[in-house]
């Protein structure tokens, strides 16, 4: 694969990664988008980081052995994308979904020490989103829906770029 560096190669890497994401080739998408995410163009870098976060979320859902690591990578990439575009609602949304995919913290809090109450504790953590939150099943359904929507958006963007006239004066 090409090295990142020039604007044209960064764009080509982003396009290749997005096409691989659309095709479901998560490994190729991650490889190309990781290089595109090093771009000096903030807009391209944001889009590459966002898509890389989506790739990581999809990988986390598909591979339980890598779930924690991929979820953390998704969180890291989406946070970095938000640094470039703080008002991005879709990056905020996917970051929230990624954070909800993390396992609840384990450790020495107070409460029952017996093995029985350990199962109800996660259930208590899930319903507590009475402040508008979602349980894990709802978050997964939304994530799946958002993945489909994002893939559709990316496909439409690709079609538009192919059919777009060459850029002219923008004023």
Secondary structure, DSSP 8 states (H G I E B T S, - for coil): ---S-SHHHHHHHHHHHHHHHHHT-HHHHHHHHHHHTT-S-HHHHHHHHHHHHHHHHHHHHH-GGGHHHHHHHHHHHHHHHHHH-TT-HHHHHHHHHHHHHS----S--SS--SSTHHHHHHHHHHHTGGGT---HHHHHHHHHHHHHHHHHHHHHHHHHHHH--------
